[in-house]
Amino acid sequence: MTLTASELEERLRSVEDPDNGDDIVSMGLVNDVSVGEDEARVSLAFNAPYSPTEMDIGNEIRDVVADAGLEPDLRASVGEDQGFDEEVLPGVKNVVAVASGKGGVGKTTVAANLAAGLNDRGARVGILDADVHGPNVPRLLPTENEPGVTPNEEIVPPASDGVRVMSTDHMMPDGDDPAVLRGPMVNNVMMKFINEVEWGRLDYLVVDLPPGTGDASLNLLQTLPLAGVVVVTTPQEMAVADARKGLKLFEKHDAPILGVVENMAAFQCPDCGDTHRVFGEGGGDEIREDYGVPVLAELPVHPDFDSGDMAGPTIREEDSDVREDLFEFVDATADRIGEVNRATVAEEVGLDGQESVPGGDTDGETADTDSTGDDTEPAGDDAAAETPDPTAD
């Protein structure tokens, strides 16, 4: 005898969220369950495509459905309450800012490798180079073409091996020319990039913020629907102190802190194999202890991070010694985005005092849903629609 939707939902209570310590039904992560003749469709409040933890949870759900004698069809459905803003950057699921308290700590290197790594995992990714006075993203993610323009005069960002890139560097006729822009002009450029760029549907938009806590960062924080912020520092005391200032700024604006990246953490001698912490140690750990945020990665001092002789980011260099470290960072960041999103859903459920309720039993009928769509689809075309689970094989 085929289970009803309510009975299947009850079985799904056996699936726990390992990061938040409760079952997915009680947390409100199950939007809807429908049961057909031989198939069960489960809609989940998941919003971090290619997060290893969410893929593991998805596999557990598939096992529960399969044990019930049904073919699983998992869907991810997100809305404005889960970071999907229909007015600002419609079609973009997660906006991830990469920030630093000061320049020279490798913020852009981290941002470019994060974008490329998420894309290589299978996600649809764009990167916005918001560091107007030092627009170096195109040096790490070079594009063959210049930005295009739609009939509606929206800017179409060019792609770098699948990652859509928008930067003021595209507007400079000579790459060595300085961007001589005062505060209001910087803000105008940033608002143009946010409001007049056709990003299409993206799983992640990585924003390389300017260093420090100036006007550009403030305006972006107040405008963008952030899924979270990655803070980059180096072990030196001054860099850690400036990173703390950035953390306090994000806290004041209720921007979730995904974690800290300690760059240039150590140098491994290629001759003797010894590891040397040439810039000190423990900066990331200090921030973790004081602010309760994880250290997403400790990245080494390594010549591969000098992109001068490279045609792309280090994470795409298959023979690089640090490639594995970078992918661990990418996975940890995607996991944190999922953890924060799921905790937000659970908090809403707790505030309402209600749990997610399935849409009711069906007799072999399931609602039609949009597929993820082609990358050329307009960003605003039913952008918040339910989509097939991107973690599926």
Buried (B, 14 or more C-beta within 10 A) or exposed (E): EBBBBEBBBEBBBBBBBEBBEBBBBBBBBBBBBBBBEEBBBBBBBBBBBBBBBBBBBBBBBBEBBEEBEBEBBBBBBBBEEBBBBEEEBBBBBBBBBBBBBBBEBBBBBBBBBBBBBBBBBEBBBBBBBBBBBBBBBBBBBBBEEEBEEEEEEBBBBBBBBBBBBBBBBBEBEEEEEEBEBEEEEBBEBBEEBBEEBBBBBBBBBBBBBBBBBEBBBBBBBEBBBBBBBBBBBBBBEEBBEBBBEBBEBBEEEEBBBBBBBBBBBBBBEEEEEEEEEEBBEBBBBBBBEEBEBBBBBBBBBBEBBEBEEBEBBBBBBEEBBBBEBBBBBBBBBBBBBBBBBBBBBBEBBEEEEEEBBBBEBBEEEBEEBBEBBEEEBBBBEEBBBBBBBBBBE
